[in-house]
């Protein structure tokens, strides 16, 4: 069975600092990997996804993530944090054809931006 | 396009009552999903459907039922509500075909309290 571990339920960074949110996965087959963002009282919005090909993927709002097979990781980064980045971030993985039977989510990381 | 819509936004149920959470999508997606989100636990898949007339259980299906009579609608039925079903429920949809990774589009959620 696949699983996702997000290190740190809360991460606090200063505005303008580097954002690094960690995600490790386990999967018996090559995974498809996703990062979603959830703003308060809203649904989830896709930030970026990795399927095949280039291991560094760029998403919306200046975020990017790198798939490292040897480390089974898919960490999310942003060079300079903005106050509007404060939200809950979820890493997710799928095996079967990219999610036909649903995604497996991590528990989420709450990103706090300090002024 | 309205995307994925869910009704109601909020609901309070008494123990033992039943209700249906509505979900509609106007993107002609063939795959639809129901997740529940509990604090600090990420999202868990309840049921999913790969097309009209086809449904399957996810990770946490007990206490719920679904149907999929049309491509657009995927209602979730709670019978004999229990306090353990207090949660935020998200419906999602995606386009699916073999060999492609599918972005799931999420609705805004239904916050359900069972007392």
gemmi code that builds the backbone of each chain (N, CA, C; Angstrom):
import gemmi

chains = {
    "A": [
        ("UNK", (0.842, -1.199, 0.000), (0.000, 0.000, 0.000), (0.876, 1.248, 0.000)),
        ("UNK", (0.364, 2.278, -0.607), (1.128, 3.520, -0.671), (0.858, 4.348, 0.573)),
        ("UNK", (1.817, 5.212, 0.903), (1.646, 6.104, 2.035), (2.459, 7.366, 1.806)),
        ("UNK", (2.106, 8.398, 2.545), (2.777, 9.692, 2.442), (3.070, 10.199, 3.840)),
        ("UNK", (4.281, 10.683, 4.045), (4.674, 11.272, 5.316), (5.121, 12.702, 5.076)),
        ("UNK", (4.475, 13.613, 5.763), (4.881, 15.012, 5.702), (5.528, 15.367, 7.041)),
        ("UNK", (6.786, 15.765, 6.991), (7.522, 16.091, 8.200), (7.155, 17.491, 8.666)),
        ("UNK", (6.654, 17.567, 9.898), (6.296, 18.867, 10.439), (4.854, 19.206, 10.192)),
        ("UNK", (4.036, 19.195, 11.224), (2.634, 19.574, 11.044), (2.504, 21.093, 10.916)),
        ("UNK", (3.494, 21.824, 11.462), (3.521, 23.272, 11.341), (4.928, 23.708, 10.961)),
        ("UNK", (5.018, 24.598, 9.998), (6.284, 25.194, 9.603), (6.117, 26.707, 9.606)),
        ("UNK", (7.043, 27.400, 10.266), (6.977, 28.862, 10.344), (8.215, 29.455, 9.685)),
        ("UNK", (8.015, 30.391, 8.774), (9.126, 31.078, 8.119), (8.824, 32.575, 8.099)),
        ("UNK", (9.873, 33.356, 7.961), (9.707, 34.794, 7.842), (9.376, 35.166, 6.405)),
        ("UNK", (8.654, 36.242, 6.245), (8.356, 36.732, 4.907), (9.659, 36.999, 4.168)),
        ("UNK", (9.763, 36.500, 2.951), (10.974, 36.657, 2.163), (11.959, 35.510, 2.299)),
        ("UNK", (11.755, 34.655, 3.262), (12.659, 33.521, 3.473), (12.255, 32.339, 2.600)),
        ("UNK", (13.178, 31.370, 2.544), (12.924, 30.146, 1.778), (11.853, 29.301, 2.460)),
        ("UNK", (10.943, 28.765, 1.648), (9.954, 27.817, 2.137), (10.386, 26.419, 1.717)),
        ("UNK", (10.417, 25.495, 2.673), (10.719, 24.093, 2.381), (9.735, 23.226, 3.150)),
        ("UNK", (8.890, 22.516, 2.422), (7.937, 21.592, 3.030), (8.303, 20.186, 2.556)),
        ("UNK", (8.471, 19.297, 3.520), (9.008, 17.970, 3.208), (7.914, 16.924, 3.008)),
        ("UNK", (8.152, 16.055, 2.033), (7.217, 14.977, 1.736), (8.011, 13.745, 1.333)),
        ("UNK", (7.760, 12.639, 2.009), (8.318, 11.346, 1.627), (7.170, 10.380, 1.374)),
        ("UNK", (7.357, 9.495, 0.444), (6.287, 8.588, 0.056), (6.799, 7.154, 0.037)),
        ("UNK", (5.877, 6.234, 0.059), (6.201, 4.841, -0.223), (5.218, 4.342, -1.262)),
        ("UNK", (5.746, 3.633, -2.228), (4.910, 3.132, -3.310), (5.604, 1.927, -3.930)),
        ("UNK", (4.842, 0.924, -4.281), (5.413, -0.287, -4.852), (5.644, -0.161, -6.355)),
        ("UNK", (5.091, 0.869, -6.952), (5.274, 1.121, -8.381), (5.644, 2.591, -8.558)),
        ("UNK", (6.152, 2.955, -9.723), (6.472, 4.381, -9.927), (5.268, 5.257, -9.611)),
        ("UNK", (5.474, 6.251, -8.763), (4.332, 7.038, -8.305), (4.044, 8.247, -9.176)),
        ("UNK", (2.797, 8.709, -9.062), (2.477, 10.058, -9.483), (2.339, 10.867, -8.195)),
        ("UNK", (2.908, 12.051, -8.156), (2.976, 12.836, -6.930), (2.362, 14.213, -7.142)),
        ("UNK", (1.706, 14.690, -6.097), (0.973, 15.945, -6.180), (1.202, 16.766, -4.910)),
        ("UNK", (1.168, 18.081, -5.067), (1.049, 18.992, -3.946), (-0.219, 19.816, -4.144)),
        ("UNK", (-1.041, 19.845, -3.071), (-2.240, 20.662, -3.055), (-2.125, 21.691, -1.946)),
        ("UNK", (-2.794, 22.839, -2.143), (-2.863, 23.874, -1.123), (-4.325, 24.091, -0.738)),
        ("UNK", (-4.538, 24.318, 0.557), (-5.889, 24.589, 1.051), (-5.866, 25.864, 1.884)),
        ("UNK", (-6.591, 26.865, 1.413), (-6.762, 28.089, 2.184), (-7.925, 27.913, 3.137)),
        ("UNK", (-7.972, 28.678, 4.208), (-9.012, 28.486, 5.228), (-10.417, 28.433, 4.643)),
        ("UNK", (-11.131, 27.407, 5.068), (-12.541, 27.217, 4.686), (-12.742, 27.080, 3.180)),
        ("UNK", (-11.749, 26.554, 2.504), (-11.874, 26.328, 1.071), (-11.501, 24.894, 0.722)),
        ("UNK", (-11.766, 24.529, -0.518), (-11.353, 23.230, -1.017), (-9.876, 23.223, -1.353)),
        ("UNK", (-9.418, 22.111, -1.924), (-8.016, 21.967, -2.262), (-7.763, 22.418, -3.699)),
        ("UNK", (-6.608, 23.026, -3.889), (-6.215, 23.507, -5.213), (-4.867, 22.900, -5.561)),
        ("UNK", (-4.741, 22.394, -6.783), (-3.492, 21.778, -7.192), (-2.400, 22.824, -7.367)),
        ("UNK", (-1.253, 22.596, -6.723), (-0.074, 23.446, -6.893), (0.790, 22.949, -8.034)),
        ("UNK", (1.068, 21.653, -8.017), (1.919, 21.062, -9.048), (1.803, 19.549, -8.976)),
        ("UNK", (2.310, 18.886, -10.031), (2.265, 17.428, -10.062), (3.473, 16.876, -10.801)),
        ("UNK", (3.886, 15.678, -10.417), (4.917, 14.939, -11.126), (4.298, 13.658, -11.659)),
        ("UNK", (4.518, 13.414, -12.947), (4.044, 12.162, -13.524), (5.243, 11.383, -14.033)),
        ("UNK", (5.799, 11.794, -15.142), (7.025, 11.202, -15.673), (7.852, 12.322, -16.259)),
        ("UNK", (9.096, 11.999, -16.644), (9.917, 13.005, -17.295), (10.714, 13.837, -16.314)),
        ("UNK", (10.768, 15.125, -16.549), (11.590, 16.035, -15.751), (11.252, 15.920, -14.274)),
        ("UNK", (12.290, 15.758, -13.463), (12.065, 15.528, -12.039), (11.848, 16.811, -11.264)),
        ("UNK", (12.224, 17.958, -11.845), (11.942, 19.239, -11.208), (10.696, 19.815, -11.876)),
        ("UNK", (9.661, 19.983, -11.092), (8.401, 20.476, -11.648), (8.079, 21.826, -11.040)),
        ("UNK", (7.571, 22.693, -11.862), (7.193, 24.038, -11.420), (5.675, 24.135, -11.370)),
        ("UNK", (5.205, 24.867, -10.366), (3.769, 25.003, -10.217), (3.342, 26.454, -10.161)),
        ("UNK", (2.181, 26.656, -9.604), (1.655, 28.005, -9.513), (2.249, 28.746, -8.323)),
        ("UNK", (2.135, 30.063, -8.346), (2.543, 30.907, -7.221), (4.021, 30.784, -6.863)),
        ("UNK", (4.875, 30.393, -7.817), (6.309, 30.354, -7.590), (6.816, 29.114, -6.888)),
        ("UNK", (5.956, 28.124, -6.661), (6.376, 26.893, -6.005), (6.981, 25.915, -7.009)),
        ("UNK", (7.874, 25.085, -6.515), (8.401, 23.996, -7.309), (8.728, 22.822, -6.398)),
        ("UNK", (8.866, 21.644, -6.999), (9.173, 20.440, -6.232), (10.055, 19.541, -7.081)),
        ("UNK", (10.892, 18.770, -6.415), (11.798, 17.871, -7.106), (11.545, 16.442, -6.672)),
        ("UNK", (11.314, 15.577, -7.648), (11.139, 14.153, -7.391), (12.512, 13.508, -7.305)),
        ("UNK", (12.795, 12.891, -6.148), (14.054, 12.173, -5.965), (13.726, 10.722, -5.649)),
        ("UNK", (13.871, 9.885, -6.649), (13.490, 8.483, -6.491), (14.339, 7.792, -5.434)),
        ("UNK", (15.629, 8.091, -5.417), (16.533, 7.407, -4.486), (16.202, 7.751, -3.029)),
        ("UNK", (15.634, 8.920, -2.815), (15.274, 9.349, -1.465), (13.774, 9.201, -1.207)),
        ("UNK", (13.042, 8.728, -2.168), (11.555, 8.651, -2.123), (10.979, 9.937, -1.553)),
        ("UNK", (11.421, 11.049, -2.129), (10.975, 12.349, -1.623), (10.408, 13.216, -2.733)),
        ("UNK", (9.623, 14.184, -2.328), (9.012, 15.145, -3.254), (8.796, 16.436, -2.473)),
        ("UNK", (9.871, 17.064, -2.074), (9.805, 18.257, -1.231), (9.383, 19.491, -2.034)),
        ("UNK", (8.609, 20.331, -1.394), (8.071, 21.547, -2.015), (8.888, 22.756, -1.568)),
        ("UNK", (9.277, 23.602, -2.493), (10.055, 24.783, -2.135), (9.531, 26.028, -2.828)),
        ("UNK", (9.859, 27.162, -2.202), (9.610, 28.470, -2.804), (10.711, 29.387, -2.309)),
        ("UNK", (11.405, 30.088, -3.204), (12.576, 30.859, -2.790), (12.268, 31.964, -1.786)),
        ("UNK", (11.124, 32.605, -1.922), (10.825, 33.770, -1.089), (9.358, 33.737, -0.668)),
        ("UNK", (9.137, 33.547, 0.620), (7.772, 33.426, 1.129), (7.030, 34.754, 1.106)),
        ("UNK", (5.746, 34.658, 0.834), (4.867, 35.830, 0.859), (3.751, 35.573, 1.850)),
        ("UNK", (3.234, 36.640, 2.413), (2.176, 36.487, 3.423), (1.007, 35.664, 2.882)),
        ("UNK", (0.741, 35.798, 1.605), (-0.395, 35.093, 1.005), (-0.158, 33.586, 0.885)),
        ("UNK", (1.064, 33.116, 1.179), (1.349, 31.681, 1.117), (0.871, 30.939, 2.365)),
        ("UNK", (0.452, 31.665, 3.372), (-0.020, 31.034, 4.600), (-1.248, 30.179, 4.296)),
        ("UNK", (-1.128, 28.864, 4.534), (-2.187, 27.919, 4.170), (-1.777, 26.536, 4.656)),
        ("UNK", (-2.643, 25.564, 4.375), (-2.341, 24.152, 4.647), (-1.897, 23.519, 3.337)),
        ("UNK", (-0.818, 22.739, 3.391), (-0.281, 22.117, 2.188), (-0.309, 20.597, 2.348)),
        ("UNK", (-0.790, 19.935, 1.308), (-0.914, 18.482, 1.337), (-0.120, 17.869, 0.193)),
        ("UNK", (0.655, 16.856, 0.534), (1.323, 16.033, -0.464), (0.463, 14.785, -0.688)),
        ("UNK", (0.378, 14.323, -1.923), (-0.457, 13.159, -2.220), (0.218, 12.287, -3.270)),
        ("UNK", (-0.109, 11.011, -3.230), (0.484, 10.049, -4.153), (-0.597, 9.157, -4.738)),
        ("UNK", (-0.386, 8.723, -5.965), (-1.279, 7.732, -6.555), (-0.431, 6.716, -7.299)),
        ("UNK", (-0.993, 5.538, -7.456), (-0.303, 4.477, -8.187), (-1.013, 4.118, -9.469)),
        ("UNK", (-2.291, 3.836, -9.340), (-3.006, 3.209, -10.452), (-3.386, 4.228, -11.503)),
        ("UNK", (-2.587, 4.356, -12.509), (-2.926, 5.193, -13.653), (-3.134, 6.644, -13.332)),
        ("UNK", (-2.513, 7.113, -12.258), (-2.597, 8.536, -11.990), (-3.758, 8.937, -11.117)),
        ("UNK", (-4.351, 8.003, -10.405), (-5.348, 8.415, -9.436), (-6.749, 7.946, -9.710)),
        ("UNK", (-6.920, 6.984, -10.584), (-8.266, 6.521, -10.893), (-8.985, 6.026, -9.656)),
        ("UNK", (-8.228, 5.431, -8.726), (-8.850, 4.935, -7.504), (-8.571, 5.868, -6.348)),
        ("UNK", (-8.343, 7.122, -6.612), (-8.190, 8.101, -5.556), (-6.739, 8.356, -5.177)),
        ("UNK", (-6.535, 9.405, -4.434), (-5.213, 9.800, -3.971), (-5.037, 9.415, -2.509)),
        ("UNK", (-3.785, 9.144, -2.127), (-3.432, 8.968, -0.724), (-2.728, 10.240, -0.274)),
        ("UNK", (-3.273, 10.876, 0.746), (-2.768, 12.176, 1.208), (-1.915, 12.024, 2.450)),
        ("UNK", (-0.957, 12.923, 2.595), (-0.294, 13.106, 3.859), (-1.196, 13.871, 4.812)),
        ("UNK", (-0.735, 14.038, 6.055), (-1.574, 14.682, 7.066), (-1.586, 16.198, 6.950)),
        ("UNK", (-0.733, 16.726, 6.107), (-0.743, 18.162, 5.882), (0.291, 18.903, 6.706)),
        ("UNK", (0.737, 20.030, 6.181), (1.646, 20.934, 6.875), (1.059, 22.330, 6.839)),
        ("UNK", (0.898, 22.902, 8.028), (0.368, 24.263, 8.120), (1.532, 25.232, 8.010)),
        ("UNK", (1.532, 26.045, 6.986), (2.609, 27.015, 6.760), (2.226, 28.358, 7.364)),
        ("UNK", (3.069, 28.839, 8.261), (2.862, 30.131, 8.920), (3.915, 31.099, 8.417)),
        ("UNK", (3.503, 32.280, 8.016), (4.437, 33.287, 7.520), (4.524, 34.413, 8.557)),
        ("UNK", (5.706, 34.632, 9.071), (5.924, 35.687, 10.063), (6.294, 36.990, 9.346)),
        ("UNK", (5.684, 38.086, 9.722), (6.002, 39.370, 9.047), (7.406, 39.866, 9.392)),
    ],
    "B": [
        ("UNK", (-17.749, 27.873, -16.248), (-18.021, 26.609, -15.538), (-18.003, 26.819, -14.037)),
        ("UNK", (-18.948, 26.182, -13.345), (-18.982, 26.285, -11.897), (-17.975, 25.339, -11.264)),
        ("UNK", (-17.520, 24.303, -11.994), (-16.586, 23.340, -11.436), (-17.319, 22.281, -10.630)),
        ("UNK", (-16.847, 22.045, -9.406), (-17.474, 21.082, -8.510), (-18.247, 21.863, -7.441)),
        ("UNK", (-19.521, 21.606, -7.348), (-20.336, 22.275, -6.340), (-20.856, 21.255, -5.346)),
        ("UNK", (-20.943, 21.686, -4.092), (-21.417, 20.825, -3.019), (-22.483, 21.562, -2.217)),
        ("UNK", (-23.514, 20.838, -1.839), (-24.521, 21.383, -0.925), (-24.886, 20.336, 0.100)),
        ("UNK", (-25.209, 20.740, 1.332), (-25.107, 22.099, 1.855), (-23.670, 22.446, 2.235)),
        ("UNK", (-23.422, 23.655, 2.634), (-22.101, 24.074, 3.131), (-21.903, 23.644, 4.577)),
        ("UNK", (-22.948, 23.716, 5.341), (-22.901, 23.348, 6.754), (-24.159, 22.547, 7.095)),
        ("UNK", (-24.008, 21.618, 8.065), (-25.187, 20.887, 8.517), (-24.899, 20.324, 9.896)),
        ("UNK", (-25.924, 20.419, 10.748), (-25.848, 19.784, 12.054), (-26.898, 18.679, 12.094)),
        ("UNK", (-26.472, 17.477, 12.426), (-27.380, 16.328, 12.500), (-27.429, 15.797, 13.913)),
        ("UNK", (-28.555, 15.235, 14.269), (-28.633, 14.513, 15.529), (-28.249, 13.056, 15.276)),
        ("UNK", (-27.743, 12.416, 16.304), (-27.367, 11.001, 16.208), (-28.561, 10.188, 15.704)),
        ("UNK", (-28.314, 9.349, 14.723), (-29.356, 8.487, 14.179), (-30.080, 9.043, 12.975)),
        ("UNK", (-29.933, 10.357, 12.730), (-30.567, 10.933, 11.555), (-29.795, 10.532, 10.297)),
        ("UNK", (-30.426, 10.754, 9.167), (-29.760, 10.481, 7.899), (-29.802, 11.730, 7.032)),
        ("UNK", (-28.900, 11.780, 6.053), (-28.887, 12.907, 5.128), (-28.075, 12.543, 3.891)),
        ("UNK", (-28.256, 13.340, 2.860), (-27.506, 13.168, 1.625), (-26.708, 14.429, 1.341)),
        ("UNK", (-25.421, 14.257, 1.120), (-24.568, 15.348, 0.681), (-24.533, 15.328, -0.845)),
        ("UNK", (-24.836, 16.483, -1.418), (-24.918, 16.554, -2.872), (-23.592, 17.024, -3.472)),
        ("UNK", (-23.265, 16.479, -4.625), (-22.071, 16.877, -5.368), (-22.396, 16.851, -6.853)),
        ("UNK", (-22.078, 17.938, -7.523), (-22.310, 18.050, -8.969), (-21.094, 18.685, -9.621)),
        ("UNK", (-20.724, 18.143, -10.778), (-19.635, 18.759, -11.536), (-20.092, 18.982, -12.978)),
        ("UNK", (-19.621, 20.095, -13.555), (-20.047, 20.450, -14.912), (-18.882, 20.414, -15.890)),
        ("UNK", (-17.873, 19.623, -15.590), (-16.687, 19.537, -16.433), (-16.672, 18.255, -17.267)),
        ("UNK", (-17.731, 17.488, -17.230), (-17.852, 16.234, -17.969), (-16.761, 15.227, -17.565)),
        ("UNK", (-16.368, 15.291, -16.289), (-15.381, 14.348, -15.799), (-16.022, 12.992, -15.577)),
        ("UNK", (-15.297, 11.940, -15.893), (-15.854, 10.606, -15.680), (-15.568, 10.066, -14.283)),
        ("UNK", (-14.501, 10.553, -13.634), (-14.152, 10.047, -12.300), (-14.615, 11.032, -11.234)),
        ("UNK", (-15.190, 10.485, -10.170), (-15.587, 11.326, -9.040), (-15.246, 10.626, -7.736)),
        ("UNK", (-15.050, 11.450, -6.682), (-14.538, 10.937, -5.416), (-15.209, 11.654, -4.239)),
        ("UNK", (-15.293, 10.945, -3.128), (-15.666, 11.555, -1.855), (-14.549, 11.306, -0.843)),
        ("UNK", (-14.110, 12.390, -0.212), (-13.118, 12.327, 0.850), (-13.710, 12.937, 2.116)),
        ("UNK", (-13.176, 12.534, 3.241), (-13.443, 13.235, 4.496), (-12.124, 13.731, 5.066)),
        ("UNK", (-12.208, 14.906, 5.707), (-11.022, 15.526, 6.278), (-11.244, 15.750, 7.757)),
        ("UNK", (-10.445, 15.087, 8.566), (-10.473, 15.283, 10.007), (-9.242, 16.057, 10.418)),
        ("UNK", (-9.332, 16.874, 11.472), (-8.201, 17.720, 11.873), (-6.919, 16.910, 12.061)),
        ("UNK", (-5.846, 17.374, 11.425), (-4.545, 16.735, 11.582), (-4.406, 15.380, 10.924)),
        ("UNK", (-5.405, 14.991, 10.121), (-5.390, 13.622, 9.561), (-5.348, 13.606, 8.045)),
        ("UNK", (-5.290, 14.728, 7.402), (-5.308, 14.715, 5.947), (-6.679, 14.308, 5.439)),
        ("UNK", (-6.729, 13.873, 4.194), (-7.986, 13.444, 3.581), (-7.990, 11.937, 3.424)),
        ("UNK", (-9.137, 11.341, 3.699), (-9.309, 9.901, 3.535), (-10.396, 9.650, 2.498)),
        ("UNK", (-10.149, 8.703, 1.600), (-11.097, 8.391, 0.541), (-12.231, 7.529, 1.077)),
        ("UNK", (-13.467, 7.957, 0.811), (-14.637, 7.221, 1.279), (-15.140, 6.281, 0.170)),
        ("UNK", (-15.491, 6.865, -0.970), (-15.953, 6.131, -2.134), (-15.453, 6.836, -3.384)),
        ("UNK", (-15.411, 6.088, -4.482), (-15.100, 6.701, -5.746), (-15.897, 6.035, -6.861)),
        ("UNK", (-15.919, 6.713, -8.002), (-16.665, 6.215, -9.152), (-15.903, 6.531, -10.433)),
        ("UNK", (-15.794, 5.558, -11.298), (-15.086, 5.770, -12.562), (-16.048, 5.995, -13.724)),
        ("UNK", (-17.325, 6.051, -13.417), (-18.306, 6.342, -14.452), (-19.695, 6.073, -13.943)),
        ("UNK", (-20.680, 6.540, -14.684), (-22.071, 6.342, -14.281), (-22.355, 4.861, -14.107)),
        ("UNK", (-22.972, 4.537, -12.977), (-23.330, 3.161, -12.680), (-22.236, 2.337, -12.037)),
        ("UNK", (-21.055, 2.937, -11.834), (-19.913, 2.199, -11.268), (-19.397, 2.934, -10.039)),
        ("UNK", (-19.405, 2.247, -8.895), (-18.857, 2.838, -7.676), (-18.010, 1.797, -6.961)),
        ("UNK", (-17.108, 2.284, -6.117), (-16.252, 1.356, -5.376), (-15.845, 1.990, -4.062)),
        ("UNK", (-15.541, 1.139, -3.085), (-15.185, 1.600, -1.754), (-13.763, 2.125, -1.726)),
        ("UNK", (-13.588, 3.138, -0.890), (-12.256, 3.648, -0.616), (-11.742, 3.118, 0.702)),
        ("UNK", (-10.997, 3.948, 1.396), (-10.355, 3.526, 2.631), (-11.314, 3.468, 3.820)),
        ("UNK", (-12.307, 4.379, 3.852), (-13.191, 4.494, 5.024), (-14.658, 4.520, 4.616)),
        ("UNK", (-15.206, 3.444, 4.047), (-16.571, 3.479, 3.519), (-17.683, 3.200, 4.526)),
        ("UNK", (-17.349, 2.691, 5.705), (-18.384, 2.253, 6.640), (-19.265, 3.409, 7.090)),
        ("UNK", (-20.561, 3.206, 7.004), (-21.528, 4.213, 7.419), (-21.983, 5.124, 6.292)),
        ("UNK", (-21.495, 4.864, 5.097), (-21.818, 5.711, 3.942), (-22.281, 4.850, 2.760)),
        ("UNK", (-23.042, 5.491, 1.888), (-23.406, 4.878, 0.623), (-23.375, 5.915, -0.478)),
        ("UNK", (-23.138, 5.468, -1.696), (-23.114, 6.382, -2.831), (-23.889, 5.762, -3.989)),
        ("UNK", (-24.186, 6.619, -4.941), (-24.770, 6.176, -6.212), (-24.242, 7.094, -7.296)),
        ("UNK", (-24.266, 6.628, -8.512), (-23.808, 7.449, -9.637), (-24.695, 7.129, -10.833)),
        ("UNK", (-25.826, 7.809, -10.886), (-26.774, 7.570, -11.975), (-26.481, 8.434, -13.194)),
        ("UNK", (-25.774, 9.529, -13.007), (-25.419, 10.399, -14.118), (-23.931, 10.732, -14.039)),
        ("UNK", (-23.374, 11.247, -15.120), (-21.970, 11.672, -15.097), (-21.760, 12.830, -14.147)),
        ("UNK", (-22.762, 13.708, -14.039), (-22.589, 14.952, -13.293), (-22.709, 14.817, -11.779)),
        ("UNK", (-23.531, 13.887, -11.306), (-23.889, 13.854, -9.889), (-23.325, 12.638, -9.165)),
        ("UNK", (-22.905, 12.873, -7.928), (-22.327, 11.790, -7.120), (-22.693, 12.040, -5.658)),
        ("UNK", (-23.947, 11.769, -5.268), (-24.376, 12.035, -3.890), (-23.817, 11.020, -2.900)),
        ("UNK", (-23.582, 11.497, -1.688), (-23.090, 10.666, -0.586), (-24.174, 10.597, 0.474)),
        ("UNK", (-24.571, 9.387, 0.832), (-25.648, 9.177, 1.791), (-25.082, 8.717, 3.127)),
        ("UNK", (-25.522, 9.402, 4.194), (-25.196, 8.969, 5.545), (-26.458, 8.392, 6.173)),
        ("UNK", (-26.400, 7.168, 6.570), (-27.508, 6.536, 7.271), (-27.135, 6.417, 8.741)),
        ("UNK", (-28.059, 6.702, 9.626), (-27.822, 6.555, 11.072), (-26.544, 7.284, 11.489)),
        ("UNK", (-26.591, 8.600, 11.378), (-25.413, 9.416, 11.659), (-24.879, 9.160, 13.069)),
        ("UNK", (-23.538, 9.155, 13.159), (-22.848, 8.942, 14.428), (-21.854, 10.078, 14.645)),
        ("UNK", (-21.510, 10.369, 15.909), (-20.546, 11.450, 16.185), (-19.227, 11.271, 15.437)),
        ("UNK", (-18.836, 10.020, 15.166), (-17.577, 9.765, 14.452), (-17.618, 10.266, 13.012)),
        ("UNK", (-18.810, 10.601, 12.528), (-18.925, 11.125, 11.167), (-18.857, 12.650, 11.115)),
        ("UNK", (-18.646, 13.261, 12.253), (-18.376, 14.701, 12.271), (-17.074, 14.955, 11.535)),
        ("UNK", (-17.132, 15.750, 10.485), (-15.971, 15.929, 9.621), (-16.291, 16.980, 8.563)),
        ("UNK", (-15.288, 17.269, 7.754), (-15.508, 18.070, 6.551), (-15.415, 17.132, 5.355)),
        ("UNK", (-16.425, 17.186, 4.507), (-16.510, 16.264, 3.380), (-16.231, 17.006, 2.084)),
        ("UNK", (-15.331, 16.440, 1.303), (-14.972, 17.031, 0.016), (-15.306, 16.060, -1.108)),
        ("UNK", (-15.920, 16.615, -2.126), (-16.148, 15.895, -3.370), (-15.106, 16.367, -4.371)),
        ("UNK", (-14.644, 15.472, -5.219), (-13.666, 15.833, -6.245), (-13.999, 15.099, -7.534)),
        ("UNK", (-13.514, 15.638, -8.627), (-13.714, 14.972, -9.911), (-12.459, 15.107, -10.756)),
        ("UNK", (-12.318, 14.206, -11.719), (-11.185, 14.283, -12.636), (-11.544, 13.593, -13.940)),
        ("UNK", (-10.803, 13.956, -14.988), (-10.919, 13.242, -16.243), (-9.962, 12.064, -16.181)),
        ("UNK", (-10.407, 10.921, -16.607), (-9.575, 9.741, -16.530), (-9.519, 8.973, -17.821)),
        ("UNK", (-8.292, 8.566, -18.179), (-8.074, 7.637, -19.276), (-6.737, 6.976, -19.044)),
        ("UNK", (-6.550, 5.796, -19.546), (-5.337, 5.044, -19.226), (-4.097, 5.811, -19.687)),
        ("UNK", (-3.081, 5.772, -18.845), (-1.800, 6.364, -19.199), (-1.659, 7.834, -18.890)),
        ("UNK", (-2.707, 8.468, -18.378), (-2.612, 9.900, -18.092), (-2.781, 10.143, -16.599)),
        ("UNK", (-2.037, 11.103, -16.102), (-2.220, 11.545, -14.719), (-3.354, 12.537, -14.681)),
        ("UNK", (-4.165, 12.427, -13.655), (-5.390, 13.205, -13.618), (-5.351, 14.198, -12.478)),
        ("UNK", (-5.578, 15.459, -12.783), (-5.737, 16.439, -11.728), (-7.140, 16.315, -11.160)),
        ("UNK", (-7.228, 16.236, -9.862), (-8.537, 16.200, -9.215), (-8.937, 17.625, -8.841)),
        ("UNK", (-10.157, 17.966, -9.202), (-10.726, 19.259, -8.869), (-11.660, 19.070, -7.683)),
        ("UNK", (-11.472, 19.909, -6.668), (-12.220, 19.748, -5.424), (-13.335, 20.775, -5.298)),
        ("UNK", (-14.406, 20.343, -4.660), (-15.461, 21.259, -4.273), (-15.080, 22.001, -3.004)),
        ("UNK", (-15.920, 22.941, -2.564), (-15.602, 23.766, -1.395), (-15.808, 23.063, -0.063)),
        ("UNK", (-16.462, 21.905, -0.061), (-16.627, 21.134, 1.163), (-17.959, 21.338, 1.848)),
        ("UNK", (-18.334, 20.325, 2.628), (-19.508, 20.388, 3.515), (-19.032, 20.082, 4.919)),
        ("UNK", (-19.291, 21.019, 5.835), (-18.895, 20.818, 7.235), (-20.072, 20.217, 7.970)),
        ("UNK", (-19.912, 18.980, 8.449), (-20.986, 18.246, 9.105), (-20.646, 18.006, 10.563)),
        ("UNK", (-21.611, 18.318, 11.416), (-21.476, 18.039, 12.848), (-22.604, 17.114, 13.267)),
        ("UNK", (-22.259, 16.042, 13.962), (-23.261, 15.100, 14.465), (-23.222, 15.155, 15.996)),
        ("UNK", (-24.374, 15.527, 16.595), (-24.410, 15.662, 18.060), (-25.512, 14.807, 18.670)),
    ],
}
model = gemmi.Model(1)
for chain_id, residues in chains.items():
    chain = gemmi.Chain(chain_id)
    for i, (resn, *xyz) in enumerate(residues, 1):
        res = gemmi.Residue()
        res.name, res.seqid = resn, gemmi.SeqId(i, " ")
        for name, pos in zip(("N", "CA", "C"), xyz):
            atom = gemmi.Atom()
            atom.name, atom.element = name, gemmi.Element(name[0])
            atom.pos, atom.b_iso = gemmi.Position(*pos), 0.0
            res.add_atom(atom)
        chain.add_residue(res)
    model.add_chain(chain)
structure = gemmi.Structure()
structure.add_model(model)
structure.setup_entities()
